[in-house]
Amino acid sequence: MSTQFDTSNQQDSHQQTPYEQTPYQQAPYQPNSHRRGGGQSWFRIASLVVGAAVAVALVALAVVLAHSHSSAAPASGASTSASAPAQPTTPSSPVTPAKPSAAVEKLQQELGQLNYYNGPIDGIMGPQTVDAIKYLQRDAHLPQTGQMNAATQAALANFLAHGNNHMGG
């Protein structure tokens, strides 16, 4: 039994053009040969660049927000040595509590009459008193320092005598 192959229709593979290839043969790889300028690859590169820029911006925003929150209230276990140096405590300089002042008591009462202060009338210049002064300064269009000065005292006297906008209706 003999097997014969008909090779009369076959050509050498090195003489074939890409259009005459059999389904199992492939032309050499030519990247983006069917596109002008390689449009899809440039789109991918541009997408990666934009994505990387957005990622960097988000990381920077997170760092800024974390820093602003950490300076206001440090997280538990976080070291605060970078934002504020530790104050050494020595036996010769014990921490003394603030002494009540009659002037601060009067200020707290006056700020309370104007609904700026609602804390205890204790004569101590604490955070509630400082915030009340800032609110008064804001309504008087003064710099909000939280400290009493001549302009703030004049605004307080004016509001006590004539009232202020946020008390009325």
C-alpha positions as CSV (number, residue, x, y, z in Angstrom):
1,M,0.0,0.0,0.0
2,S,1.5,3.3,-1.0
3,T,0.5,6.7,0.1
4,Q,0.9,9.6,-2.3
5,F,0.7,13.2,-1.5
6,D,-0.3,15.8,-4.0
7,T,2.1,18.7,-3.7
8,S,1.4,20.4,-6.9
9,N,-0.7,23.2,-5.3
10,Q,1.8,23.9,-2.5
11,Q,4.4,26.7,-2.6
12,D,7.4,27.2,-0.5
13,S,6.6,28.9,2.7
14,H,9.3,31.6,2.1
15,Q,7.5,32.6,-1.2
16,Q,4.0,33.0,0.4
17,T,2.6,36.4,1.0
18,P,0.7,37.1,4.2
19,Y,-2.6,36.9,2.3
20,E,-1.8,33.4,1.0
21,Q,-1.0,31.9,4.4
22,T,-2.7,28.8,5.7
23,P,-4.8,29.3,8.8
24,Y,-2.0,27.8,10.9
25,Q,0.7,30.1,9.8
26,Q,1.1,33.6,11.3
27,A,2.8,36.7,9.9
28,P,5.6,38.2,12.0
29,Y,4.3,40.4,14.9
30,Q,4.0,44.0,13.9
31,P,2.6,46.1,16.8
32,N,-0.3,48.3,15.8
33,S,0.3,47.8,12.1
34,H,-3.3,48.2,11.5
35,R,-3.6,51.6,13.2
36,R,-2.1,54.9,12.3
37,G,0.0,56.2,15.1
38,G,-0.8,53.4,17.5
39,G,-3.9,55.1,19.0
40,Q,-4.8,52.4,21.5
41,S,-1.4,52.2,23.1
42,W,-1.2,56.0,23.4
43,F,-4.6,56.0,25.1
44,R,-3.4,53.4,27.5
45,I,-0.3,55.3,28.3
46,A,-2.3,58.5,28.8
47,S,-4.8,56.7,31.0
48,L,-2.0,55.4,33.2
49,V,-0.4,58.8,33.5
50,V,-3.7,60.4,34.5
51,G,-4.4,57.6,36.9
52,A,-1.0,57.9,38.5
53,A,-1.5,61.7,38.9
54,V,-4.9,61.2,40.6
55,A,-3.4,58.6,42.9
56,V,-0.6,61.0,43.9
57,A,-3.1,63.8,44.5
58,L,-5.2,61.6,46.7
59,V,-2.2,60.5,48.7
60,A,-1.1,64.1,49.1
61,L,-4.6,65.1,50.3
62,A,-4.7,62.3,52.8
63,V,-1.3,63.3,54.2
64,V,-2.4,66.9,54.5
65,L,-5.7,66.0,56.2
66,A,-3.9,63.5,58.5
67,H,-1.4,66.2,59.4
68,S,-4.1,68.8,60.1
69,H,-6.0,66.4,62.3
70,S,-3.0,65.1,64.1
71,S,-2.0,68.6,65.1
72,A,-5.5,69.3,66.4
73,A,-5.9,66.0,68.3
74,P,-3.1,63.4,68.1
75,A,-4.2,59.8,67.7
76,S,-3.6,57.4,70.5
77,G,-0.1,56.1,70.4
78,A,1.1,58.9,68.1
79,S,4.2,60.7,69.1
80,T,3.7,64.5,69.6
81,S,7.4,65.3,69.9
82,A,7.5,66.5,66.3
83,S,4.7,69.0,66.7
84,A,5.4,70.3,70.2
85,P,8.5,69.7,72.3
86,A,8.0,68.1,75.6
87,Q,8.0,70.5,78.6
88,P,10.4,69.3,81.2
89,T,8.9,69.1,84.7
90,T,11.2,69.9,87.6
91,P,10.4,69.8,91.2
92,S,11.4,73.4,91.6
93,S,8.6,74.6,89.1
94,P,5.4,72.7,89.9
95,V,2.4,73.4,87.7
96,T,0.1,75.9,89.5
97,P,-3.5,76.1,88.6
98,A,-4.8,79.4,87.2
99,K,-6.1,81.6,89.9
100,P,-9.6,83.0,89.5
101,S,-9.8,86.7,88.6
102,A,-12.6,89.1,89.3
103,A,-12.0,90.8,86.0
104,V,-12.4,87.5,84.1
105,E,-15.6,86.7,86.2
106,K,-17.0,90.1,85.1
107,L,-16.0,89.4,81.5
108,Q,-17.7,86.0,81.6
109,Q,-20.9,87.5,83.0
110,E,-21.0,90.2,80.3
111,L,-20.3,87.6,77.5
112,G,-23.0,85.5,79.0
113,Q,-25.5,88.4,78.9
114,L,-24.8,88.6,75.1
115,N,-25.1,84.8,74.7
116,Y,-21.5,84.4,73.8
117,Y,-20.5,82.5,76.9
118,N,-22.5,79.7,78.6
119,G,-19.8,78.1,80.8
120,P,-19.3,78.4,84.6
121,I,-18.6,81.9,86.0
122,D,-15.3,80.8,87.6
123,G,-13.0,83.7,86.8
124,I,-10.6,81.4,84.9
125,M,-9.6,82.3,81.3
126,G,-10.3,78.8,79.9
127,P,-11.0,77.7,76.4
128,Q,-14.8,78.5,76.6
129,T,-14.0,82.1,77.6
130,V,-11.4,82.4,74.8
131,D,-14.0,81.0,72.3
132,A,-16.6,83.5,73.5
133,I,-14.2,86.4,73.0
134,K,-13.5,85.1,69.4
135,Y,-17.2,85.0,68.7
136,L,-17.6,88.6,70.0
137,Q,-14.6,89.7,67.8
138,R,-16.1,87.9,64.8
139,D,-19.5,89.7,65.2
140,A,-17.6,93.0,65.7
141,H,-15.6,92.4,62.6
142,L,-12.3,92.4,64.5
143,P,-9.3,90.0,64.2
144,Q,-10.3,86.8,66.1
145,T,-7.4,86.5,68.5
146,G,-9.4,85.4,71.6
147,Q,-7.6,88.0,73.7
148,M,-9.2,91.1,75.2
149,N,-7.7,94.4,73.8
150,A,-9.0,97.9,73.6
151,A,-11.0,97.3,70.4
152,T,-12.6,94.2,71.8
153,Q,-13.5,96.0,75.0
154,A,-15.1,98.8,73.1
155,A,-17.1,96.3,71.0
156,L,-18.2,94.5,74.2
157,A,-19.3,97.8,75.8
158,N,-21.2,98.8,72.6
159,F,-23.0,95.4,72.4
160,L,-23.9,95.6,76.0
161,A,-25.3,99.1,75.6
162,H,-27.1,98.7,72.2
163,G,-27.4,94.9,71.8
164,N,-26.1,93.0,68.8
165,N,-27.5,91.4,65.7
166,H,-27.6,87.8,66.8
167,M,-29.5,88.6,70.0
168,G,-32.5,90.2,68.3
169,G,-34.8,88.6,65.9
